[in-house]
Amino acid sequence: PAAAHSDDEENAGKAEGSDSSSMQVRFGRGEENLAGFRVHAEWADLDRFPTDIGNDKGIFILAPDRKKLLRIYGSLRARAYWDNQDLRDPWVIDMANTPAAKDSNDDWSYQFETKETRLGIDVDVKDTVGIRMEFDWRGTSDELRIRQMFLRTEHWEIGKNWTAFNTINYLPLSLDYHSTSAAIGIRTEQIKYQNGFGNWKYNVALEDNSPKINAPDELNAGEDNNFPNLAANIDYSGDWGRVRLAGLLAPNRVRSDAGDDSDLGGGVQAGFRWNMNESNVLKGHALYVEGQNSMMADYSRQNLDMIWDPEENEFRNVESVGCQIGLEHYWRPTLSTTIGGGFTDLDEQDFEPDDAYDKGYKGLINLIWKPGGKLEGFLVG
């Protein structure tokens, strides 16, 4: 279960009237009781992933002065899958790593993982600042990995969190972390300014995200940016849904035995969420990226940002485009289906090997159940 939860209103009422000099511990504290403790999240473009633990779940410890709140939360996550493509990870269909052709597809394999299990701690000072520390076990050799580690005030955020160039709010709900395709959801160290007015919300960030390079071993090459990336987004939301425009500038630089090569990269994207009716939500986005393809989930483990051009004797950015669209249909509040598809197209160079990745198409369909009541916190798909 995502977190412990209690509906004992009588006990909660007694806690409200208790001596203020005592510490209070609550389970599943409702959002309405967090007033003043989450002011720092008001202008954030993304506070949590759709399948993450709700902000009202966990163990909440309120300090005697009622100005500091400690939240401990977590989720046990297990995933099993069967495939016939020798996939590297049990949680995604990674197009860039999926063989384009095999002699036989009769050899099926099975894997079961619990590495996605998460543990998190939030520290909030009322009307002032919030700190989030979240971990999972998807590090090297099952080591504990930092997912998020940041400090956030009402308008500023410093630490590791999702890039401002993310597409997460516009991805259909899926069990595959890479969703339909062309998803951007990396978490990177950054300094971010966040604000808004009316139905508008915008974020501007300086981010640490060096390019991943494809270079011959003899060049002894490595990325060495002299400036951080600049990423920004602006969203407009209403009862009907939400739309976004986002941009990215990346001053890529590579140092090698052949010298220093700089090439300005970047990207643009547009996304939408349309609440068609009570039972259907349509989501989609399209993007163009140059020199930062590894921000896309499909390319996150590939060295496809910059490549050595033997004809020009220099490193150059690689371009890509992608898009996706998906429909979330809710059979009932606790049961939903997503159907969607997308593609990515990488600008393949003439001097690359014949088996170099070029383009891929992907479709998905699922059934997701989120029971309530005594089973609140469970998700099965």
Number of C-alpha atoms within 10 A of each C-alpha: 14 21 20 16 21 14 12 9 9 8 11 17 10 10 16 10 8 12 11 14 10 13 14 18 16 19 20 19 22 17 13 8 9 15 11 14 20 20 20 24 19 16 21 22 21 17 14 14 13 14 10 12 19 18 17 19 23 25 20 20 19 19 17 14 11 15 14 18 21 19 23 18 23 22 19 14 16 13 15 11 13 13 15 14 19 14 17 11 12 19 20 16 21 22 21 19 17 15 13 11 8 9 5 8 10 10 9 10 12 11 12 12 15 16 20 18 16 22 17 20 17 19 19 25 20 18 16 16 21 24 20 19 17 18 19 22 18 18 14 8 7 12 11 15 15 16 22 20 20 18 21 24 22 19 18 20 23 18 19 22 24 24 27 31 24 23 26 21 22 23 29 25 26 23 19 15 16 20 26 28 30 29 27 25 23 21 21 19 19 24 20 23 20 25 17 17 9 7 10 16 19 21 23 22 24 20 24 19 21 23 26 23 24 18 18 11 7 9 13 11 20 18 18 17 18 11 14 17 21 22 24 22 23 20 19 17 16 11 7 11 15 19 20 21 18 22 21 21 20 24 19 29 24 25 17 17 10 14 12 15 16 18 16 13 24 22 21 19 21 20 23 23 23 19 17 12 10 10 13 16 19 22 23 24 26 20 22 20 25 25 28 30 30 22 25 22 22 25 23 19 14 16 16 24 27 27 21 20 17 12 7 8 11 17 27 24 25 20 21 23 20 22 21 26 23 26 22 22 19 17 12 10 13 12 16 19 19 21 19 24 19 22 19 25 17 20 15 16 13 8 10 13 9 10 8 11 21 14 16 17 14 17 15 16 15 15 17 17 15 15 15 12 8 9 12 14 18 16 17 12 13
